[in-house]
Amino acid sequence: MSSSSTSRGGAVTGLVALAVAGVLASTVPAAQAATPHGGTSQCRGQGVDSDALIRYEADTVIKAPLSTVWKLQTDVESWPSWQRPVTSMERLDSGRLWKGSQFRWTTPAPATPTTPATTLEITSTVRELRDRDCVLWSGPAIGEGLRIDEGVHLWTFRKVKGGVRVHTEETWTGAQVEADVPTATKALGDGLDAWLRDLKAAAESRTGARAGASG
């Protein structure tokens, strides 16, 4: 999941904490649900779940070197330093992130009218990775009274004039989230958009700091 990814408005592997309240709250009108763009991106021939009912994609341009953006995203142990909803992170293996790598992370889910406050535990497994190009992971998010059976999360990175275009797509499956597809899609979209904002802010901040030091 995204893995792989609500408390700020909307992953398993988008920011799951941002997504959960939106998935479960009955007050979000279906008309506000995000509309997926029909993504076709892949990493080494693999992509998100083509049969999933819940899907979203988004992208942004980050004014930073590809190496900086890539390191932030794939150094998963550093996520808590720039993503506040990630409350803990544990690598289940060692070395560089690569195909087959696993990591377990947690994020809080606030109480809603139908579920208690809980902590989601996400175990993400990297399914494909190409250095400084793409990464795909998946996994479940499980908490007391809340479950996303599988989130599949794809990221691609492309150099463009002035920086790096980062594209992300994610799908969710599971009876609980599929009970309200428009609301779940809205929540997933909010989470992915927030993750991109955090990644952009962290990468551009580090790039600016280095430029200032060298000046």
PAZAPA-4460 file (N, C-alpha, C; in steps of 0.05 Angstrom, whole numbers, plus 32768, in hexadecimal, padded with zeros to 4 digits):
% residues 215
    n_x    n_y    n_z   ca_x   ca_y   ca_z    c_x    c_y    c_z   seq   type   mol
   8010   7FE9   8000   8000   8000   8000   800F   8016   8000     1      M     A
   7FFE   801B   7FF7   8001   802C   7FFD   7FF3   8032   8013     2      S     A
   800B   8005   800B   800A   800A   801B   8009   801F   8012     3      S     A
   8035   800B   7FFE   802C   8015   8002   8037   8026   8004     4      S     A
   7FEB   8053   8036   7FE7   8060   803B   7FCE   806F   8041     5      S     A
   7F7B   80E8   8085   7F61   80EC   8090   7F62   8102   80A5     6      T     A
   7F76   8100   80B8   7F77   8114   80CE   7F79   8130   80C3     7      S     A
   7F83   8133   80AA   7F85   814E   809E   7F72   8150   8087     8      R     A
   7F5F   813D   8084   7F4B   8140   806F   7F4A   812A   805B     9      G     A
   7F59   8115   805C   7F55   8102   8048   7F67   80EA   8049    10      G     A
   7FB6   8075   803A   7FC3   8067   802E   7FC9   805E   803F    11      A     A
   7FB0   8042   8023   7FC6   8039   8034   7FDE   8046   802A    12      V     A
   7FDD   804B   801B   7FF5   8057   8015   7FF1   8073   800A    13      T     A
   7FD7   8082   8003   7FD6   809E   8007   7FD9   80A2   8024    14      G     A
   7FD8   80B9   8030   7FDC   80BA   804C   7FC3   80AE   8059    15      L     A
   7FC6   8096   8065   7FAF   8088   806E   7FA1   8098   8084    16      V     A
   7FB1   80A5   8096   7FA4   80B4   80AB   7F92   80CA   80A0    17      A     A
   7F9A   80D5   8089   7F89   80EA   807D   7F71   80DE   8070    18      L     A
   7F72   80C5   8068   7F5D   80B9   8059   7F47   80AE   806A    19      A     A
   7F4D   80A4   8081   7F3A   8093   8090   7F21   80A2   8098    20      V     A
   7F23   80BA   80A3   7F0B   80C8   80AB   7EF9   80CD   8093    21      A     A
   7F05   80D4   807D   7EF5   80D9   8065   7EE7   80C0   805B    22      G     A
   7EF5   80A9   805D   7EE9   8090   8054   7ED0   8089   8064    23      V     A
   7ED1   808E   807E   7EBC   8084   8090   7EA7   8099   8096    24      L     A
   7EAD   80B2   8093   7E9A   80C7   809A   7E83   80C7   8087    25      A     A
   7E6A   80C8   8091   7E53   80C8   8080   7E4B   80E3   8077    26      S     A
   7E59   80F8   8080   7E52   8113   807A   7E5E   811E   8061    27      T     A
   7E70   810F   8054   7E7C   8119   803B   7E6A   8112   8024    28      V     A
   7E60   8126   8015   7E4E   8121   7FFF   7E5C   8111   7FE9    29      P     A
   7E4E   80FE   7FDD   7E59   80EE   7FC7   7E62   80FF   7FB0    30      A     A
   7E55   8116   7FAC   7E5B   8128   7F95   7E77   8133   7F97    31      A     A
   7E83   8132   7FAF   7E9E   813D   7FB2   7EB3   8128   7FAD    32      Q     A
   7EAB   8110   7FA8   7EBE   80FA   7FA4   7ED1   8101   7F8D    33      A     A
   7EEB   80FB   7F90   7EFE   8101   7F7B   7EFA   80EE   7F64    34      A     A
   7F00   80F8   7F4C   7EFD   80E8   7F34   7F18   80DF   7F2A    35      T     A
   7F1D   80C4   7F29   7F37   80BB   7F1F   7F3B   80C2   7F02    36      P     A
   7F54   80C2   7EFA   7F5A   80CA   7EDF   7F60   80B2   7ECC    37      H     A
   7F5B   809A   7ED6   7F60   8083   7EC5   7F7E   807E   7EC0    38      G     A
   7F8D   807D   7ED5   7FAA   807B   7ED3   7FB4   8062   7EC5    39      G     A
   7FCA   8065   7EB7   7FD6   804F   7EA9   7FF4   804B   7EB0    40      T     A
   7FFD   8059   7EC4   8019   8058   7ECB   8020   803C   7ED7    41      S     A
   8039   8034   7ED3   8042   801B   7EDE   805F   801D   7EE7    42      Q     A
   8067   8009   7EF6   8083   8006   7EFF   808B   7FEA   7EF8    43      C     A
   809D   7FE8   7EE5   80A6   7FCE   7EDB   808F   7FBC   7ED3    44      R     A
   807B   7FC8   7EC6   8064   7FB9   7EBC   804E   7FB4   7ED0    45      G     A
   8051   7FBE   7EE8   803B   7FBB   7EFC   8030   7FD6   7F05    46      Q     A
   8017   7FD6   7F0B   800A   7FEF   7F14   7FF6   7FE9   7F29    47      G     A
   7FE4   7FFC   7F2E   7FCF   7FF9   7F42   7FBB   7FE4   7F3A    48      V     A
   7FA9   7FDD   7F4B   7F95   7FC9   7F46   7F80   7FD2   7F32    49      D     A
   7F81   7FC6   7F1A   7F6F   7FD0   7F05   7F51   7FCA   7F0A    50      S     A
   7F4C   7FB7   7F1D   7F30   7FB0   7F23   7F25   7FBE   7F3B    51      D     A
   7F36   7FCE   7F49   7F2D   7FDC   7F61   7F18   7FF1   7F5B    52      A     A
   7F04   7FF3   7F6D   7EEF   8007   7F6A   7EF9   8022   7F74    53      L     A
   7F0C   8022   7F85   7F16   803B   7F92   7F31   8041   7F87    54      I     A
   7F34   8057   7F79   7F4E   805E   7F6C   7F50   807C   7F69    55      R     A
   7F69   8086   7F69   7F6E   80A2   7F66   7F8A   80A6   7F5C    56      Y     A
   7F8F   80BB   7F4E   7FAA   80C2   7F45   7FAE   80E0   7F46    57      E     A
   7FC7   80E8   7F4A   7FCE   8105   7F4B   7FEB   8108   7F45    58      A     A
   7FF3   8121   7F3F   8010   8126   7F3B   8016   8143   7F42    59      D     A
   8030   8148   7F45   803A   8163   7F4B   8056   8166   7F40    60      T     A
   805F   817E   7F3C   807A   8184   7F34   8089   818F   7F4D    61      V     A
   809F   8182   7F53   80AF   818A   7F6A   80C9   8197   7F61    62      I     A
   80CF   81AF   7F6B   80E7   81BD   7F62   80FE   81B4   7F74    63      K     A
   8108   819D   7F6E   811E   8190   7F7D   812B   817B   7F6C    64      A     A
   8144   8174   7F72   8151   815F   7F62   8142   8144   7F66    65      P     A
   8143   8133   7F51   8137   8119   7F52   8142   8109   7F6A    66      L     A
   815C   810B   7F6E   8168   80FC   7F84   815C   8103   7F9F    67      S     A
   8156   811D   7FA3   814A   8125   7FBD   812E   811A   7FC0    68      T     A
   811E   811C   7FAB   8102   8113   7FAC   8101   80F5   7FB0    69      V     A
   8112   80E7   7FA1   8113   80CA   7FA3   811B   80C0   7FBF    70      W     A
   812F   80CD   7FCA   8139   80C4   7FE4   8123   80C9   7FFA    71      K     A
   8116   80E0   7FF8   8100   80E5   800C   80EB   80CF   800A    72      L     A
   80E3   80C8   7FF2   80CD   80B6   7FEF   80D4   8099   7FF6    73      Q     A
   80EC   8091   7FF0   80F4   8075   7FF4   8103   8070   800D    74      T     A
   810C   8085   801B   8117   8081   8036   8100   8081   8049    75      D     A
   80F1   806B   804A   80D8   806A   8058   80DB   806F   8076    76      V     A
   80F2   8068   8081   80F6   806D   809D   80F6   808A   80A5    77      E     A
   80FA   809C   8091   80FA   80B9   8096   80DE   80C5   8093    78      S     A
   80CA   80B5   808B   80B0   80C1   8087   80A5   80D1   809E    79      W     A
   80A8   80C6   80B7   809D   80D6   80CE   80A8   80F2   80D0    80      P     A
   80C0   80F7   80C5   80CC   8111   80C7   80BF   8126   80B5    81      S     A
   80B1   811D   80A1   80A4   8131   808F   8087   812B   8089    82      W     A
   807C   8115   8094   8060   810F   8092   8055   810C   80AE    83      Q     A
   8048   8120   80B9   803F   811F   80D4   802C   8107   80DA    84      R     A
   801A   80FF   80C7   8009   80E8   80CE   8017   80CD   80D1    85      P     A
   8030   80CB   80C8   803E   80B2   80CC   804B   80B2   80E7    86      V     A
   803F   80A2   80F9   8047   80A3   8115   805D   808F   811C    87      T     A
   8061   807B   810C   8077   8068   8110   807D   805B   80F6    88      S     A
   8096   8052   80F4   809F   8044   80DB   80B4   8030   80E3    89      M     A
   80B2   8018   80D7   80C5   8003   80DC   80CB   7FF4   80C3    90      E     A
   80E5   7FF4   80BB   80ED   7FE3   80A4   80EE   7FC6   80AE    91      R     A
   80E3   7FB4   809E   80E3   7F98   80A5   80FA   7F89   8098    92      L     A
   810C   7F98   808A   8124   7F8E   807F   8139   7FA4   8080    93      D     A
   814F   7FA1   8073   8163   7FB6   8074   816D   7FBD   8058    94      S     A
   817D   7FD2   8056   8189   7FDA   803D   8176   7FEC   802D    95      G     A
   817D   7FF0   8014   816C   8001   8003   8151   7FF5   7FFF    96      R     A
   813D   8006   7FFB   8123   7FFC   7FF5   8124   7FEF   7FD9    97      L     A
   811A   7FD7   7FD7   811A   7FC9   7FBD   8103   7FB6   7FBB    98      W     A
   80FF   7FA9   7FA5   80E9   7F97   7FA1   80EA   7F82   7FB7    99      K     A
   80D4   7F7E   7FC5   80D2   7F6B   7FDB   80D6   7F78   7FF6   100      G     A
   80E0   7F91   7FF7   80E4   7F9E   8011   80C9   7FA2   801F   101      S     A
   80C9   7FA1   8039   80B0   7FA5   8049   80B5   7FBA   805E   102      Q     A
   80A0   7FC9   8064   80A1   7FDC   807B   8086   7FDE   8088   103      F     A
   8086   7FE2   80A2   806D   7FE3   80B1   806B   7FFF   80BE   104      R     A
   8054   800C   80BA   8051   8027   80C5   8036   802A   80D1   105      W     A
   8033   803F   80E2   801A   8043   80EF   8011   8060   80EC   106      T     A
   7FF7   8064   80EE   7FEC   807F   80EC   7FD1   807F   80FB   107      T     A
   7FCB   8095   8109   7FB2   8095   8118   7F9A   809A   8106   108      P     A
   7F84   808F   810E   7F6A   8094   8101   7F57   809F   8117   109      A     A
   7F4D   80B7   8114   7F3C   80C3   8128   7F21   80B5   812A   110      P     A
   7F13   80B9   8140   7EF8   80AE   8143   7EE5   80BB   812F   111      A     A
   7ED2   80AB   8126   7EBD   80B5   8114   7EA2   80AC   8120   112      T     A
   7E8C   80B5   8115   7E72   80AC   8120   7E6E   808E   8120   113      P     A
   7E7D   8080   810F   7E79   8063   810D   7E90   8052   8116   114      T     A
   7EA7   805E   811C   7EBF   804E   8124   7ECE   805D   813B   115      T     A
   7EDB   804D   814C   7EEB   805A   8161   7F05   8064   8156   116      P     A
   7F12   8076   8166   7F2D   807E   815F   7F3F   8065   8160   117      A     A
   7F50   8063   814D   7F61   804B   814B   7F7C   8052   813F   118      T     A
   7F8E   803F   813E   7FA7   8042   8130   7FA9   802E   811B   119      T     A
   7FAD   8037   8103   7FB0   8024   80EC   7FCD   801B   80EA   120      L     A
   7FD0   8001   80E5   7FEB   7FF6   80E0   7FEB   7FED   80C3   121      E     A
   7FFE   7FF7   80B4   8001   7FF1   8098   801B   7FE1   8093   122      I     A
   8019   7FCA   8087   8031   7FBB   807F   8033   7FBC   8061   123      T     A
   8047   7FCB   8057   804A   7FCF   803A   8061   7FBE   802F   124      S     A
   805C   7FB2   8018   8070   7FA2   800A   8075   7FAE   7FEF   125      T     A
   808F   7FB3   7FE9   8096   7FBE   7FCF   8094   7FA9   7FBA   126      V     A
   8083   7FAE   7FA6   807E   7F9B   7F90   8090   7F9F   7F78   127      R     A
   8097   7FB9   7F73   80A9   7FBF   7F5D   80B7   7FD9   7F64   128      E     A
   80D0   7FDC   7F5A   80DF   7FF5   7F5E   80F4   7FF7   7F48   129      L     A
   80F6   800F   7F3D   810B   8016   7F2A   8118   802F   7F35   130      R     A
   8132   802E   7F3A   8140   8044   7F47   813B   805F   7F3A   131      D     A
   8132   8072   7F4B   812D   808E   7F42   8118   8090   7F2B   132      R     A
   8107   807C   7F29   80F4   807B   7F14   80D7   8075   7F1E   133      D     A
   80D5   805F   7F2D   80BA   8057   7F36   80BC   8044   7F4E   134      C     A
   80A6   8042   7F5D   80A4   802F   7F73   8086   8028   7F76   135      V     A
   8081   800F   7F7B   8066   8005   7F7F   8065   7FF4   7F98   136      L     A
   8054   7FFB   7FAB   8051   7FEA   7FC3   8034   7FE5   7FC9   137      W     A
   802E   7FD1   7FDA   8013   7FCA   7FE0   8012   7FBE   7FFC   138      S     A
   7FFA   7FBE   8008   7FF6   7FB2   8022   7FDC   7FBB   802F   139      G     A
   7FD5   7FAD   8045   7FBC   7FB3   8053   7FC0   7FC9   8068   140      P     A
   7FAB   7FD6   8070   7FAB   7FE8   8087   7F96   7FDE   809A   141      A     A
   7F9E   7FD8   80B3   7F8C   7FCB   80C6   7F8D   7FD9   80E0   142      I     A
   7F75   7FE0   80EA   7F72   7FEB   8105   7F59   7FE0   8111   143      G     A
   7F55   7FE6   812B   7F3D   7FDC   8138   7F24   7FEA   812C   144      E     A
   7F13   7FDA   8120   7EFB   7FE5   8114   7EFE   7FF1   80F9   145      G     A
   7F16   7FEE   80ED   7F1B   7FFA   80D3   7F2F   7FE9   80C3   146      L     A
   7F29   7FE4   80AA   7F3B   7FD4   8099   7F39   7FDC   807C   147      R     A
   7F50   7FDF   806F   7F53   7FE1   8052   7F62   7FC7   804B   148      I     A
   7F55   7FB6   803C   7F61   7F9C   8036   7F7C   7F9E   8027   149      D     A
   7F7C   7FB0   8012   7F95   7FB4   8004   7F95   7FCF   7FF7   150      E     A
   7FAB   7FDD   7FFB   7FB0   7FF5   7FEC   7FC8   7FF0   7FDA   151      G     A
   7FC6   7FF7   7FC1   7FDC   7FF4   7FAE   7FE4   8010   7FA5   152      V     A
   7FFD   8017   7FA9   8006   8033   7FA6   801E   8035   7F93   153      H     A
   801A   8044   7F7E   802F   8048   7F6A   8039   8064   7F6A   154      L     A
   8054   8067   7F68   8060   8082   7F65   8073   8081   7F4C   155      W     A
   8072   8096   7F3C   8085   8098   7F26   8092   80B4   7F28   156      T     A
   80AB   80B6   7F1F   80BB   80CF   7F21   80C8   80D4   7F06   157      F     A
   80C4   80ED   7EFB   80CF   80F4   7EE1   80DB   8110   7EE3   158      R     A
   80F3   8112   7ED9   8100   812C   7ED7   80F2   813D   7EC3   159      K     A
   80EC   8156   7ECA   80E0   8169   7EB8   80F0   8184   7EBC   160      V     A
   80EA   8197   7EAB   80F7   81B0   7EAD   80F1   81BD   7EC8   161      K     A
   8105   81C3   7ED8   8101   81D0   7EF1   80FD   81BD   7F09   162      G     A
   80FD   81A2   7F04   80FA   8191   7F1B   80F2   8174   7F13   163      G     A
   80DF   8169   7F23   80D7   814D   7F20   80B9   814C   7F21   164      V     A
   80AD   813F   7F0D   8090   8139   7F0E   808C   811F   7F1C   165      R     A
   807D   8120   7F32   8077   8109   7F42   8059   8102   7F3D   166      V     A
   8055   80E9   7F35   803A   80DF   7F30   8034   80C8   7F42   167      H     A
   801C   80C8   7F4E   8015   80B2   7F60   7FF9   80A9   7F5A   168      T     A
   7FF5   808F   7F5D   7FDB   8082   7F5A   7FD7   806E   7F70   169      E     A
   7FBE   806B   7F7A   7FB9   8057   7F8E   7F9D   804B   7F8B   170      E     A
   7F9B   8032   7F92   7F81   8025   7F93   7F7D   8018   7FAF   171      T     A
   7F63   8017   7FB7   7F5C   8009   7FD0   7F48   7FF4   7FC9   172      W     A
   7F49   7FDE   7FD8   7F35   7FC9   7FD7   7F2E   7FC1   7FF4   173      T     A
   7F15   7FB7   7FF7   7F0C   7FAF   8012   7EEF   7FB6   8015   174      G     A
   7EE0   7FA5   8022   7EC3   7FA9   8025   7EBC   7FC3   8033   175      A     A
   7ECC   7FCA   8048   7EC5   7FE1   8057   7EC7   7FFB   8047   176      Q     A
   7EDC   7FFF   8038   7EDF   8017   8028   7ECE   8016   800F   177      V     A
   7EC9   7FFE   8004   7EB9   7FFB   7FEC   7E9B   8000   7FF1   178      E     A
   7E93   8001   800B   7E77   8007   8011   7E6F   8023   8009   179      A     A
   7E82   8035   8005   7E7C   8050   7FFC   7E94   8059   7FEA   180      D     A
   7E92   8051   7FD1   7EA9   8056   7FBF   7EAE   8074   7FBA   181      V     A
   7E99   8084   7FB5   7EA0   80A1   7FB1   7EAD   80AE   7FC9   182      P     A
   7EA4   80A8   7FE1   7EB0   80B4   7FF8   7ECC   80AA   7FFD   183      T     A
   7ED0   8090   7FF9   7EEB   8084   7FFC   7EFE   8090   7FE7   184      A     A
   7EF5   8094   7FCE   7F06   809F   7FBA   7F0D   80BC   7FC1   185      T     A
   7EFA   80CB   7FCB   7F00   80E6   7FD3   7F15   80E6   7FE9   186      K     A
   7F12   80D4   7FFC   7F26   80D3   8012   7F41   80CB   8008   187      A     A
   7F42   80B7   7FF6   7F5C   80AF   7FEB   7F69   80C6   7FDC   188      L     A
   7F59   80D5   7FCC   7F64   80EB   7FBE   7F6F   8101   7FD0   189      G     A
   7F61   8107   7FE5   7F6B   811B   7FF8   7F85   8112   8004   190      D     A
   7F87   80F8   800A   7FA0   80EE   8016   7FB8   80EF   8003   191      G     A
   7FB3   80E8   7FEA   7FC9   80E9   7FD6   7FD2   8105   7FD1   192      L     A
   7FBE   8117   7FCF   7FC5   8133   7FCA   7FD5   813E   7FE1   193      D     A
   7FCE   8137   7FFA   7FDD   8140   8011   7FFA   8135   8012   194      A     A
   7FFC   811C   800A   8017   810F   800A   8029   811D   7FF6   195      W     A
   801E   8124   7FDE   802E   8132   7FCA   8036   814E   7FD5   196      L     A
   8024   815B   7FE3   802B   8176   7FEE   8041   8173   8002   197      R     A
   8040   815F   8013   8055   815B   8027   806F   8154   801A   198      D     A
   806F   8143   8006   8087   813C   7FF8   8093   8154   7FEA   199      L     A
   8083   8163   7FDD   808D   817C   7FCF   8099   818F   7FE3   200      K     A
   808B   8194   7FFA   8095   81A7   800E   80B0   819D   8019   201      A     A
   80B2   8183   801F   80CB   8179   802B   80E2   817A   8018   202      A     A
   80DD   8172   7FFF   80F3   8172   7FEB   80FC   818E   7FE4   203      A     A
   80E9   81A0   7FE0   80F1   81BC   7FD9   80FE   81CA   7FF0   204      E     A
   80F6   81C3   8009   8102   81CF   8020   811F   81C7   8023   205      S     A
   8124   81AD   801E   8140   81A3   8020   8151   81AE   800A   206      R     A
   8145   81B0   7FF2   8154   81BC   7FDC   815B   81D9   7FE1   207      T     A
   8148   81E8   7FEC   814D   8204   7FF2   8162   8208   8008   208      G     A
   8161   81F6   801C   8175   81F8   8031   8191   81F3   8027   209      A     A
   8194   81DF   8016   81AE   81D9   800B   81B8   81F0   7FF9   210      R     A
   81A6   81FB   7FEA   81AE   8212   7FD8   81B6   8229   7FE9   211      A     A
   81A9   822E   7FFF   81B0   8245   8010   81CB   8240   801D   212      G     A
   81D1   8227   8025   81EA   8221   8032   8201   8224   801F   213      A     A
   81FC   821C   8005   8212   821E   7FF2   8216   823B   7FE9   214      S     A
   8201   824C   7FEC   8204   8268   7FE4   8213   8277   7FF9   215      G     A
***
